[in-house]
Amino acid sequence: MRVKILPVLFMLMITLFSYGQTHESFFRSLSVNGNTAILLEWMITDGINSSNFVSYNIYHSEDYAGPYEYIYEGTVYNNPQFLHQPPGGTSIQHYYFITTQQTAGDSITSDTLTHVRLNVSRYNSNSTARLSWNHIKDEPFLYNYQYEIHRIIEGGADETIAVTGDSEYYDLSFHNCTDKTITYYLRQTDPLSTLSALSTEDADIFRDITQPVIPNVKSVTVINNSQVKISWDSSPDTDVAEYRVYENRPPGLDWNYLFSVFGTDTTFAGTNICDGEINYAVSAMDFCGNEDPPDYQFAHRVLDLEIIEPDICDQTVFFDWSDYINMNPPLQGYNIIEVDLNTGAETLKATTTNSEFTLDESFTDGEEYCFYVEAFNSAGYSSTSCTQCITGYIPISPDTLSVTNISVVAPAVIDIEWYIDADANESTLYRLLREDISTGSQNLIREAAPSDGPELFFLDENVDTDNETYRYFSETIDTCGNLMPYFPEAKTFLLSGQSLVPGVYDLTWSEAFNSSSTLQEYIIIRTIGSDTDTVYRGSALSVTDQITDPVVAAGEAEFVALARYIDSNTGAEHLSFSNRITLTAELKMLNFPNAFTPDSDGLNDTFGPINFLNDQNVAGYKLSIYDRWGKNIYTSTSYDNRWDGTSDGSAVPAGIYVFHVVLTTPQGTEFTRRGTVALIK
């Protein structure tokens, strides 16, 4: 090797560079040979052959900008390589270019190249090696080199760990569990010349403390409400020794290690897996014991079907469940699936993106309906909840409901017998209402639940039994708040009468009715003193009762009507009482007109009792007439003597006069009456 400093030639070279000298890409490779030498290799330039070849001239500098030193002249045409031992060794930068001299014409100058210097350092910790290096040329795209990264772990073999076109690489794929020296170097291959070159070597002490990447959990599924199946993808790390399964539950949410698995799925018996929120996570542990602990952001939660609530009225089922978390790829939605526990047949009922849903479902009474919720994503992964079952039913209509009997038991008091179905749904509501027949107004009397039945007895004391009739009717509100389409009812009946002649009693009554029973007959009972007699039985609504004994006829007579029914459901007999009335002839004996005209025309010329009076019913009688100042102007002690409109023989003026009459019966009963009469002229 000849080393020359040729200042004139070098200046000529600089001049050629400055004036656009062509740089050919025939210089292709710089390979480090140990730590002291660099092997330069190039291709024979096109157009150069043994006949026109003069020499290869190599120039070197430790700075790309120069100055460059002429270090070698090669005169052997077919020997395109040179081994240089640069001062300072290979650890510092060295730059080279080559000129090819020919017998005629300009010399051909190559690109300027430098050898690849590798630097190895620790990145963040001693579990990651950072490799960085320079390219062989400042514009590497002209060469398109690829670098093979080689690694030698202390005591181990040379292995290729990666190929890259970059100038930086991070290695954390080594798995030595103790501190070891790891040596790296690069091999580059020129795709054009197929020349291969090595970089400098570098090393450091490393140990694998890198936690394996947490695997992607695909699904957490409940099986038969007793087992949990978890599936996951393999960790991308190659040194995984086992996968570890963890569980946490509220309220502490501490992660509990369950067991280790060597595959990518597991099925195990869970504890109370259908009772609220349960999270599962899977971690990977390598052979050095490195493990990334479970993290909630990677956990998957058992779908908790919190609420499954049937609405028998709307014939729907309401579902509410916990959100499924951390599905990867992301969650797309939920399926609601009905399952037949006997056959295992499943039916997709609905799909939704929400975590609650109302499902239309036509129930069959007493049939079991079972459902679970399934979360799914675009990758086909799915996770299911526990299965929950409900029993379908429909509102039970009452089998029996009736107003069994109503009866007047005292003035202003009605006794009610009400029968309800005690076996109906407990949420059924019975209501008994009363309607005033004359006005149509209705009032709620009583509410009852099935548990109050079946027979209820109570009194209605807010009634006018002497002047009004009432309709009592029952209605049923079913579980859904619907008014049932039937209304059992019963009506009271009102007894009235008059006695225009002593001993003669004209009685009438309104029609009695009970929708739950069949009317058999009316019975009229009369009581005078201590004597009680049935005076009528039949279906008519009126009767005339007559007493021939004048002494008895002059007294008071009490009457009551009974309606006799046969219950259509039980065949039992029921008696419904009307109001009670008391009749005496005095009611008519003391009946007076309200006006008279004393004008001697033969019509209403006198004032006195209208009805027939005789000695058999009158023992004493006194009629007194008063003017408007209270002066007594007329008195009569005989029912045969009637006032003719005079006082002391003189006619009194027209006007309003007050009368007062006192009548005593042979039995000693005294009756009085006061009123006014108009004297008209």
C-alpha positions in Angstrom: 0.0 0.0 0.0 1.2 3.4 -0.9 0.2 6.4 1.1 0.8 9.7 -0.6 -0.2 13.3 0.0 -0.7 14.8 -3.3 -1.8 18.4 -2.8 -1.9 19.3 -6.4 -4.0 16.2 -7.3 -6.3 16.8 -4.3 -6.9 20.4 -5.3 -7.7 19.1 -8.8 -10.2 16.7 -7.3 -11.9 19.5 -5.4 -12.1 21.5 -8.5 -13.7 18.6 -10.4 -16.3 18.2 -7.6 -17.0 21.9 -7.8 -17.6 21.9 -11.5 -20.0 19.0 -11.6 -17.8 16.0 -11.8 -20.1 12.9 -12.1 -20.1 10.6 -9.1 -20.8 7.0 -10.0 -22.3 4.5 -7.5 -19.8 1.8 -8.0 -18.4 2.0 -4.5 -20.9 -0.2 -2.6 -19.6 -1.7 0.6 -17.6 -0.9 3.8 -17.3 -3.8 6.1 -15.8 -3.6 9.6 -13.2 -6.3 10.0 -12.8 -6.6 13.8 -12.3 -3.4 15.6 -9.2 -2.2 13.7 -9.8 -2.7 10.0 -12.3 -1.7 7.4 -12.8 -3.7 4.1 -13.7 -1.5 1.1 -15.3 -3.3 -1.8 -16.6 -1.9 -5.1 -17.9 -2.9 -8.5 -15.8 -2.5 -11.7 -17.1 0.5 -13.5 -19.0 0.1 -16.7 -16.7 0.7 -19.7 -13.5 -0.1 -17.8 -11.6 -3.1 -18.9 -8.0 -4.4 -18.6 -7.0 -2.5 -21.8 -8.0 1.0 -20.7 -7.7 0.5 -16.9 -4.9 2.4 -15.1 -5.6 2.3 -11.4 -8.0 2.5 -8.5 -7.2 5.5 -6.2 -8.7 5.6 -2.6 -9.1 8.7 -0.5 -9.8 8.9 3.3 -10.9 11.5 5.8 -12.2 11.5 9.4 -14.5 14.3 8.3 -17.0 14.2 5.5 -15.9 17.8 4.5 -12.3 16.8 4.3 -9.4 17.2 3.9 -9.1 13.8 2.2 -5.8 11.8 2.1 -4.8 9.6 -0.8 -4.2 6.3 0.8 -4.1 3.6 -1.8 -3.4 3.0 -5.5 -4.6 -0.3 -6.9 -3.3 -1.4 -10.3 -4.9 -4.8 -10.5 -8.0 -4.4 -12.6 -9.9 -7.4 -11.2 -9.2 -6.8 -7.5 -11.9 -4.3 -6.5 -11.3 -4.3 -2.7 -8.9 -2.9 -0.1 -8.5 -3.5 3.6 -7.7 -0.4 5.5 -6.5 -0.1 9.1 -7.4 3.5 9.9 -5.8 5.4 12.7 -8.0 5.4 15.8 -9.7 2.1 14.9 -13.2 1.6 13.7 -15.0 3.2 16.6 -14.6 6.7 15.1 -16.0 7.9 11.7 -14.1 7.3 8.5 -15.1 8.6 5.0 -13.9 7.1 1.7 -14.2 7.7 -2.0 -12.6 6.0 -5.0 -11.5 7.2 -8.4 -10.9 4.9 -11.3 -8.2 6.1 -13.7 -8.3 5.2 -17.3 -5.9 5.6 -20.2 -7.9 8.3 -21.8 -10.6 10.7 -20.6 -11.6 11.8 -17.1 -11.3 9.7 -14.0 -14.5 8.2 -12.6 -15.2 9.2 -9.0 -17.4 7.2 -6.6 -19.9 8.3 -3.9 -18.4 9.1 -0.5 -19.2 6.3 2.0 -18.6 5.7 5.7 -18.7 2.5 7.7 -21.7 1.6 9.9 -21.0 2.4 13.5 -23.4 0.7 15.9 -24.2 2.1 19.3 -26.1 0.0 22.0 -27.5 1.5 25.1 -30.2 0.8 27.7 -33.6 2.3 27.2 -35.6 3.1 30.3 -34.4 0.0 32.0 -32.0 -2.9 31.4 -34.7 -4.9 29.8 -34.7 -2.9 26.6 -31.8 -2.4 24.3 -31.7 0.7 22.1 -29.7 0.2 18.9 -28.8 3.2 16.7 -26.4 3.6 13.8 -25.5 5.7 10.9 -26.3 4.8 7.3 -23.4 4.0 4.9 -24.3 7.0 2.9 -26.0 10.3 3.8 -28.7 9.6 1.3 -29.5 6.0 1.9 -32.5 5.9 -0.4 -30.0 5.8 -3.3 -28.8 2.4 -2.0 -32.0 0.9 -0.4 -29.9 -1.1 2.1 -31.6 -3.4 4.6 -29.9 -4.2 7.9 -29.9 -7.6 9.5 -29.7 -7.2 13.3 -27.6 -9.9 15.0 -27.6 -10.6 18.7 -25.3 -12.8 20.8 -26.4 -13.3 24.3 -23.6 -14.2 26.7 -23.0 -17.9 26.3 -25.4 -18.2 23.4 -25.4 -18.5 19.6 -25.5 -15.7 17.0 -29.1 -15.1 16.0 -30.8 -12.7 13.6 -33.6 -10.9 15.4 -34.8 -8.4 12.9 -34.4 -6.8 9.4 -35.0 -3.1 9.0 -34.2 -0.2 6.7 -34.2 2.3 9.6 -31.3 3.5 11.6 -32.8 2.6 15.0 -34.2 -0.4 16.7 -35.4 -1.4 20.2 -34.9 -4.9 21.3 -36.8 -6.3 24.3 -37.2 -9.9 22.9 -34.3 -11.4 24.9 -35.4 -13.6 27.8 -32.4 -14.0 30.0 -33.6 -13.9 33.6 -30.3 -12.8 35.0 -27.8 -10.0 34.0 -25.9 -11.0 30.9 -23.8 -9.2 28.3 -25.6 -9.0 25.0 -23.6 -8.1 21.8 -25.1 -6.7 18.7 -23.9 -6.1 15.2 -25.5 -5.3 11.8 -25.1 -7.0 8.5 -26.0 -5.1 5.4 -26.4 -6.6 1.9 -26.2 -4.4 -1.2 -29.0 -5.5 -3.5 -27.1 -4.4 -6.6 -23.7 -5.8 -6.0 -24.8 -8.5 -3.5 -21.8 -7.4 -1.4 -22.3 -8.0 2.3 -20.8 -5.7 5.0 -20.7 -5.7 8.8 -21.1 -2.8 11.2 -19.1 -2.3 14.3 -20.1 -4.4 17.3 -21.4 -3.0 20.6 -22.7 -4.6 23.8 -24.2 -3.9 27.2 -25.6 -5.8 30.2 -29.3 -6.6 30.0 -31.8 -8.7 31.9 -35.4 -9.5 30.9 -37.7 -7.6 33.3 -40.2 -6.8 30.6 -43.8 -7.7 31.4 -45.5 -9.7 28.7 -48.3 -7.8 26.9 -51.6 -8.4 28.5 -53.7 -10.7 26.2 -56.8 -9.4 24.6 -59.8 -11.1 26.3 -62.4 -12.0 23.8 -65.3 -13.0 25.9 -66.6 -13.9 29.4 -69.6 -16.2 29.2 -71.9 -17.8 31.8 -72.8 -21.4 31.3 -75.8 -22.9 33.0 -75.7 -20.2 35.6 -72.9 -22.1 37.4 -69.8 -21.9 35.2 -67.7 -19.1 33.6 -65.9 -19.5 30.3 -63.2 -17.0 29.5 -61.5 -16.8 26.1 -58.5 -14.7 25.0 -56.0 -14.1 22.3 -52.4 -15.3 22.7 -50.0 -12.6 24.0 -47.7 -11.4 21.2 -44.8 -12.2 23.4 -43.0 -15.5 22.6 -41.8 -16.2 26.1 -45.2 -16.5 27.9 -45.0 -19.4 30.4 -48.6 -19.2 31.6 -51.8 -17.1 31.7 -53.1 -16.1 35.1 -56.9 -15.5 35.7 -58.1 -12.9 38.2 -61.4 -11.9 39.6 -62.7 -8.9 41.5 -66.1 -8.0 43.1 -67.5 -4.9 44.7 -67.2 -3.2 47.1 -63.4 -3.5 47.5 -62.6 -4.4 43.9 -59.4 -6.1 44.9 -58.1 -8.5 42.3 -58.0 -12.1 43.5 -55.8 -14.6 41.7 -57.8 -17.7 40.8 -55.5 -20.0 38.8 -53.1 -20.3 35.9 -53.8 -21.6 32.4 -51.5 -22.7 29.6 -54.0 -22.3 26.8 -56.1 -19.4 25.6 -59.4 -20.3 27.2 -60.8 -21.8 30.4 -64.1 -22.9 31.9 -64.5 -23.1 35.7 -67.2 -23.3 38.3 -68.0 -19.8 39.5 -69.3 -18.7 42.9 -72.5 -16.6 43.0 -71.8 -15.6 39.5 -75.4 -14.3 39.0 -75.3 -12.0 42.0 -74.1 -8.6 40.8 -71.0 -7.2 39.2 -68.1 -9.6 38.7 -65.0 -8.6 36.7 -62.4 -11.0 35.3 -58.9 -10.2 33.9 -56.2 -12.3 32.3 -52.5 -11.5 32.5 -49.4 -13.2 30.9 -46.4 -14.3 32.9 -43.1 -15.1 31.2 -40.4 -17.6 32.3 -38.6 -15.0 34.3 -41.7 -14.4 36.4 -42.5 -11.0 34.8 -46.2 -10.2 34.8 -48.2 -7.1 34.0 -50.7 -7.1 36.9 -54.5 -7.1 36.1 -55.9 -3.7 35.2 -59.5 -2.6 35.3 -59.2 -1.1 31.8 -58.6 -4.6 30.4 -61.1 -6.4 32.6 -64.3 -8.0 31.3 -67.4 -8.0 33.4 -70.0 -10.8 33.6 -73.1 -9.4 32.1 -75.4 -8.8 35.1 -79.0 -9.2 34.1 -80.1 -7.1 37.0 -83.9 -6.8 36.2 -86.2 -9.0 34.3 -89.7 -7.8 35.1 -92.9 -9.0 33.4 -95.8 -6.7 32.9 -98.9 -8.9 32.6 -101.1 -5.9 31.8 -99.0 -4.7 28.8 -97.8 -8.2 28.0 -94.2 -7.1 28.0 -91.0 -8.0 29.8 -88.6 -5.3 30.9 -84.8 -6.1 30.9 -82.1 -4.1 32.5 -78.4 -5.3 32.6 -75.0 -3.9 33.3 -72.8 -2.6 30.4 -70.3 -5.1 29.0 -66.9 -3.3 29.2 -63.6 -3.4 27.3 -64.7 -5.6 24.4 -62.1 -5.6 21.7 -63.1 -4.9 18.9 -65.6 -2.6 20.4 -69.1 -3.8 21.5 -71.7 -3.6 18.7 -74.8 -4.5 20.6 -76.8 -6.9 22.7 -79.1 -9.8 21.8 -81.9 -10.9 24.0 -82.3 -14.7 23.7 -85.1 -16.9 24.9 -84.1 -20.4 25.8 -86.2 -23.5 26.4 -84.5 -25.2 29.4 -86.1 -28.6 28.5 -84.9 -28.8 24.8 -82.1 -26.2 24.8 -83.7 -24.5 21.8 -82.9 -20.8 21.6 -84.8 -18.0 19.9 -83.4 -14.5 19.2 -86.1 -12.1 20.5 -84.5 -8.7 20.0 -81.2 -6.8 19.3 -80.4 -3.4 20.9 -77.4 -1.2 21.5 -78.8 -0.1 24.9 -78.5 -1.8 28.2 -82.2 -2.0 28.8 -85.1 -3.1 26.6 -88.8 -3.7 26.8 -89.8 -6.9 25.0 -93.4 -7.6 23.8 -94.3 -11.1 24.9 -97.7 -12.8 24.9 -97.9 -14.8 28.1 -99.5 -18.2 28.6 -100.7 -18.5 32.2 -98.4 -20.6 34.3 -95.7 -21.1 31.6 -92.1 -20.5 32.3 -90.1 -18.1 30.2 -86.3 -18.0 30.4 -83.9 -15.4 28.9 -80.3 -14.3 28.8 -78.5 -11.4 27.2 -75.6 -11.7 24.8 -73.0 -9.0 24.1 -71.3 -9.2 20.7 -68.9 -7.4 18.4 -67.7 -7.3 14.8 -65.2 -10.1 15.3 -67.9 -12.5 16.3 -66.9 -12.6 19.9 -69.8 -12.9 22.3 -70.4 -12.9 26.1 -73.5 -13.9 27.9 -75.3 -13.2 31.1 -76.9 -15.7 33.5 -80.2 -17.1 32.5 -83.2 -15.8 34.4 -86.7 -17.2 34.3 -90.2 -15.7 34.9 -93.6 -17.4 35.1 -96.2 -16.0 32.8 -99.7 -15.4 34.0 -102.7 -13.4 33.2 -105.2 -11.6 35.5 -107.6 -14.1 37.0 -111.2 -12.9 36.8 -113.3 -13.5 39.9 -115.3 -16.7 39.7 -118.0 -15.4 42.0 -119.1 -11.9 42.9 -122.5 -10.8 44.2 -124.4 -8.4 46.3 -125.9 -11.3 48.2 -128.6 -9.4 50.0 -129.6 -5.9 51.1 -132.2 -5.3 53.7 -133.6 -2.3 55.7 -133.0 -3.2 59.3 -133.8 0.1 60.9 -134.8 3.6 59.9 -131.9 5.0 57.9 -129.9 1.7 58.1 -129.4 -0.9 55.4 -127.7 -4.2 56.1 -125.5 -5.4 53.2 -124.3 -8.9 52.5 -121.5 -8.9 49.9 -119.8 -11.9 48.5 -116.4 -11.7 46.7 -113.9 -14.2 45.2 -111.1 -14.7 47.7 -109.0 -16.7 45.2 -108.6 -14.0 42.7 -105.2 -12.2 42.2 -104.4 -10.3 45.4 -104.0 -7.1 43.4 -107.6 -7.3 42.4 -109.8 -4.6 43.9 -113.5 -4.9 44.7 -115.7 -1.9 45.1 -119.3 -1.6 46.3 -121.2 1.5 45.2 -124.6 2.9 46.0 -126.8 4.8 43.6 -129.8 7.0 44.6 -132.5 5.9 42.2 -134.2 9.2 42.1 -131.2 11.4 41.4 -128.7 8.9 39.8 -125.9 10.1 42.1 -123.4 7.4 43.1 -121.2 7.0 46.1 -118.4 4.5 47.0 -119.5 2.5 50.0 -116.7 0.0 50.5 -113.5 -1.3 49.0 -112.1 -4.8 49.6 -109.3 -7.1 48.5 -109.6 -10.8 47.9 -108.0 -11.5 51.3 -111.0 -9.7 53.0 -113.4 -12.3 51.6 -115.3 -14.2 50.7 -118.2 -12.9 52.8 -118.5 -9.4 54.1 -121.3 -8.0 56.3 -121.7 -4.3 57.0 -124.2 -1.5 57.5 -124.9 1.5 55.4 -126.1 4.2 57.7 -126.1 7.2 55.4 -129.5 6.5 53.8 -133.1 7.7 53.8 -135.0 4.5 53.8 -138.4 6.1 54.2 -138.2 8.2 51.0 -135.6 6.7 48.7 -134.7 3.5 46.9 -131.1 2.5 46.3 -129.2 0.4 43.9 -126.1 -1.3 45.3 -123.7 -2.6 42.6 -120.3 -4.2 42.8 -117.5 -3.7 40.4 -114.1 -5.4 40.0 -110.8 -3.7 39.1 -108.4 -6.4 37.9 -104.6 -6.5 38.4 -104.1 -4.3 35.4 -106.6 -1.6 36.5 -109.2 -2.8 34.0 -112.9 -2.6 35.0 -114.4 -6.1 34.6 -117.3 -6.2 32.2 -120.0 -7.3 34.7 -121.7 -5.5 37.6 -123.7 -7.6 40.1 -126.4 -5.5 41.7 -129.3 -5.4 44.1 -132.0 -2.8 44.7 -133.9 -1.9 47.8 -137.6 -1.4 47.5 -139.8 1.2 49.1 -143.1 0.5 50.8 -145.8 3.2 51.0 -149.5 3.3 51.9 -152.5 5.2 53.0 -155.7 4.7 55.0 -158.5 6.8 53.7 -161.1 4.9 55.7 -160.4 3.5 59.1 -159.5 -0.2 58.9 -158.7 0.1 55.1 -155.0 0.2 54.1 -153.9 0.7 50.6 -150.2 -0.5 50.2 -147.9 -0.2 47.2 -144.2 -0.9 46.8 -141.5 -0.5 44.2 -140.0 -3.5 42.5 -137.1 -5.3 44.3 -134.2 -6.8 42.3 -131.1 -8.8 42.8 -129.0 -9.9 39.8 -127.5 -12.8 41.7 -130.8 -14.3 42.9 -134.3 -15.1 41.6 -137.2 -13.3 43.1 -139.8 -15.8 44.4 -142.5 -13.6 46.0 -143.3 -10.5 48.0 -144.6 -10.9 51.6 -146.5 -8.2 53.4 -146.6 -8.3 57.2 -148.9 -6.2 59.4 -148.3 -5.6 63.1 -151.0 -4.1 65.4 -150.0 -4.1 69.0 -148.6 -7.5 69.7 -150.4 -9.2 66.8 -148.4 -9.9 63.6 -150.0 -11.3 60.5 -149.0 -12.0 57.0 -151.5 -10.2 54.9 -150.1 -10.9 51.4 -147.8 -13.3 49.5 -147.4 -12.9 45.7 -145.8 -11.1 42.9 -148.0 -8.0 42.7 -146.7 -4.6 43.6 -149.8 -3.4 45.6 -152.4 -4.8 48.0 -155.4 -3.5 50.1 -155.6 -4.7 53.6 -158.9 -4.3 55.4 -159.8 -4.7 59.1 -163.5 -5.1 60.0 -163.2 -4.7 63.7 -163.8 -1.0 64.3 -161.9 -0.9 67.5 -158.9 -2.5 65.9 -159.3 -0.4 62.8 -159.1 2.8 64.8 -155.6 1.9 66.0 -152.2 2.1 64.5 -151.0 -0.6 62.0 -147.3 -1.2 61.1 -146.5 -2.8 57.7 -143.3 -4.1 56.2 -142.6 -5.8 52.9 -140.2 -8.7 52.3 -138.8 -9.9 49.0 -137.9 -13.6 49.1 -135.1 -14.7 46.8 -133.3 -17.9 45.9 -129.6 -17.4 45.4 -128.6 -18.5 41.9 -125.2 -19.6 43.0 -125.8 -21.4 46.3 -129.6 -22.1 46.3 -129.9 -20.4 49.6 -132.9 -18.4 50.5 -132.6 -14.6 51.2 -135.1 -12.2 52.6 -134.8 -8.5 51.8 -136.8 -6.2 54.0 -138.3 -2.9 52.9 -138.8 0.2 55.0 -141.5 0.0 57.7 -144.5 2.3 57.6 -147.2 3.0 60.3 -150.7 3.8 59.1 -153.7 5.2 61.1 -157.0 6.5 60.0 -156.2 9.8 61.7 -153.9 10.7 59.0 -157.0 11.2 56.8 -159.5 12.0 59.5 -157.6 15.2 60.2 -157.4 16.2 56.5 -158.7 19.7 55.9 -159.0 21.8 52.7 -156.7 24.9 52.3 -159.5 27.2 51.1 -163.3 27.7 51.0 -165.8 30.2 49.6 -168.8 31.0 51.9 -171.0 32.5 49.1 -174.0 30.2 49.5 -173.5 28.7 46.0 -173.5 25.2 47.4 -169.8 24.6 46.6 -167.2 24.8 49.4 -169.4 27.0 51.4 -168.1 25.7 54.8 -164.8 24.6 56.3 -164.2 21.3 58.2 -162.7 17.8 58.0 -162.9 16.2 54.6 -163.0 12.6 55.7 -165.7 10.4 57.2 -165.8 10.7 60.9 -168.2 8.9 63.3 -168.6 8.0 66.9 -166.7 4.7 66.4 -163.5 6.5 65.7 -164.0 9.8 67.4 -164.5 10.2 71.2 -163.6 13.9 71.3 -163.3 16.8 68.8 -162.5 20.5 69.0 -161.9 22.9 66.0 -160.7 26.5 66.7 -160.3 29.3 64.2 -158.0 32.3 64.7 -157.6 35.6 62.8 -154.3 37.0 61.9 -154.0 38.8 65.3 -154.5 35.4 67.1 -158.0 36.1 68.3 -160.2 33.1 68.5 -163.2 33.8 66.3 -164.8 30.4 66.1 -164.9 27.1 68.1 -166.7 23.8 67.4 -166.7 20.6 69.5 -168.6 18.5 67.0 -167.1 17.2 63.7 -170.6 17.7 62.2 -170.4 21.4 62.9 -168.5 23.2 60.1 -167.4 26.9 60.0 -169.5 29.0 57.7 -167.1 32.0 57.7 -168.9 34.0 60.4 -168.0 35.0 64.0 -170.8 35.6 66.5 -173.3 35.6 63.6 -171.4 38.2 61.5 -169.4 37.4 58.3 -165.6 37.9 58.6 -163.6 39.5 55.9 -161.7 37.5 53.3 -158.2 36.5 54.3 -155.9 33.9 55.8 -157.1 32.2 59.0 -155.3 29.8 61.3 -157.1 26.6 62.4 -156.2 24.2 65.2 -158.0 20.8 65.7 -157.7 18.2 68.4 -159.2 14.7 68.0 -159.4 12.0 70.6 -160.0 8.4 69.6 -162.0 5.9 71.7 -158.7 4.3 72.7 -157.7 7.7 74.2 -155.1 8.6 71.6 -155.0 12.3 70.9 -154.1 13.8 67.6 -153.7 17.5 66.7 -153.2 19.4 63.6 -152.5 23.1 62.8 -152.8 24.8 59.5 -154.1 27.8 57.6 -157.1 28.2 55.4 -157.9 30.9 52.9 -161.4 32.5 53.1 -162.2 33.7 49.6 -165.0 36.0 48.6 
